[in-house]
Amino acid sequence: MNLVCGIEYDGTDYHGFQRQAESQGETVQGAIETAIARISGVFSVVHGAGRTDAGVHASGQVIHFHSDALLSSTVWQRALNALLPKSIAVRWTCEAPERFHARFSAISRSYRYTIWNEYAPSPLHARYSYHRPLALDVERMQEACQLLLGRKDFGAFGRSPDETNPNKPGPHHCVRTMLDARCIRDETQTGIIYCDFTADAFLTGMVRRMVGTLLLVGQHRLSLDEFATIVQRAEKTHPGSAAPPHGLCLVRVEYPEQFGVVQ
Amino acid sequence: MNLVCGIEYDGTDYHGFQRQAESQGETVQGAIETAIARISGVFSVVHGAGRTDAGVHASGQVIHFHSDALLSSTVWQRALNALLPKSIAVRWTCEAPERFHARFSAISRSYRYTIWNEYAPSPLHARYSYHRPLALDVERMQEACQLLLGRKDFGAFGRSPDETNPNKPGPHHCVRTMLDARCIRDETQTGIIYCDFTADAFLTGMVRRMVGTLLLVGQHRLSLDEFATIVQRAEKTHPGSAAPPHGLCLVRVEYPEQFGVVQ
């Protein structure tokens, strides 16, 4: 049985999604694998759609794992939620064909970066947003987002996750397709700005570096022309630093209809 | 100088707003008084509009304190935010006439109780909402809210804060005026239900007991007639238990215009 789960987590206390080769602290993947082994008595590898960094959250991560345990997907959900730490939950479950793979079958991932743009800090928003007290020209950030759309080399904002994988020798390319990119103010909550991105796949650190550079555009410290040049040159040295991880959340992963994965 | 501050806090790790007679853990009032004393060198008593219970949050608490320090309200805000723990912040400050009192000058308080009404738990909502996986008839809860409106004895849902005050011998009455009460689903976030209440003042534990009883109405375990009888009898023994504190937030305190307190 190939079980697919929608996973939500508060990444604050985790060293990212992916289990580490050596023990470098708890990971989301490790916590889910531990719970599965406690339920079925057998270790099953968990595959995630997005390998989120340390401190990054998810409301719509998707995982799959294979198990021979004779449990329905509903029982799996209830059992996992009973055993998982409070910071990780299974939001939905379904069975998928054997060939379904949470990472390789995915056609797009969507990330949301949340900015708290008021002078005073907000303790109730602090856990899931990045506090930027300076004035931000969100319309200009939105214009810059248009320059990110389409299929191009995003080397300016990250590196290929395969670069650090000894089993995947180069060349590693940084070409990805940005399907949607926008910066908007939340109309119902003063002070909240969202930067939303959907792409076929993302480079390591890509959203946080895009946001860091867009913030310079929003502060008028970088013109739209300069932003366009940074994107076009696709070089790793550029003025934008990466925005911190706690503002970032993996919100959605899309799959072809044929797999019947209903989120 | 009588300084008024709008205070936001994450109440998770505090033993309520009010400083305890004996040391029973950290309080919001105590943390603010400590920060003020570090800035001015003198202890000033902090008076809060609402004495929130342990674990209850606030986005719109209002406090005042008197100080002879020659600092502008803007400098006070910056200094306090630099010294306060990350879980407490000063959202705004202003000067008020000497006679202004955060508690006694207030004409109304507004509380919001947030319910997470999905089958699966949500780690990203868990800190600020109460997870109720059962189906809830929110329209019926909204109908019950109409029975709470107006000036009446709310003894069914709490006791007077003065009952435990040895300096305030009885009789203690439980008559309050409910100006607004409603239960609504958040139109932008599936699964979120808000119970919003505005009254001239609230009894200790009142909002949490009202919500606990309204949840029974929403589950059709209590009819509207039975709810009306509970309200009318104003007795302390009734079927609704108090909803837990972490779903509750003090969102707003109103003052007469004459004080010039701009929030």
Chai-1 contact restraints between the chains, C-beta under 6 A:
chainA,res_idxA,chainB,res_idxB,connection_type,confidence,min_distance_angstrom,max_distance_angstrom,comment,restraint_id
A,E8,B,S122,contact,1.0,0.0,6.0,A-B,restraint_1
A,E8,B,P123,contact,1.0,0.0,6.0,A-B,restraint_2
A,E8,B,L124,contact,1.0,0.0,6.0,A-B,restraint_3
A,Y9,B,P123,contact,1.0,0.0,6.0,A-B,restraint_4
A,D10,B,P123,contact,1.0,0.0,6.0,A-B,restraint_5
A,D10,B,L124,contact,1.0,0.0,6.0,A-B,restraint_6
A,S59,B,L124,contact,1.0,0.0,6.0,A-B,restraint_7
A,S87,B,P123,contact,1.0,0.0,6.0,A-B,restraint_8
A,A89,B,A120,contact,1.0,0.0,6.0,A-B,restraint_9
A,A89,B,P121,contact,1.0,0.0,6.0,A-B,restraint_10
A,A89,B,P123,contact,1.0,0.0,6.0,A-B,restraint_11
A,R91,B,A120,contact,1.0,0.0,6.0,A-B,restraint_12
A,A120,B,A89,contact,1.0,0.0,6.0,A-B,restraint_13
A,A120,B,R91,contact,1.0,0.0,6.0,A-B,restraint_14
A,P121,B,A89,contact,1.0,0.0,6.0,A-B,restraint_15
A,S122,B,E8,contact,1.0,0.0,6.0,A-B,restraint_16
A,P123,B,E8,contact,1.0,0.0,6.0,A-B,restraint_17
A,P123,B,Y9,contact,1.0,0.0,6.0,A-B,restraint_18
A,P123,B,D10,contact,1.0,0.0,6.0,A-B,restraint_19
A,P123,B,S87,contact,1.0,0.0,6.0,A-B,restraint_20
A,P123,B,A89,contact,1.0,0.0,6.0,A-B,restraint_21
A,L124,B,E8,contact,1.0,0.0,6.0,A-B,restraint_22
A,L124,B,D10,contact,1.0,0.0,6.0,A-B,restraint_23
A,L124,B,S59,contact,1.0,0.0,6.0,A-B,restraint_24
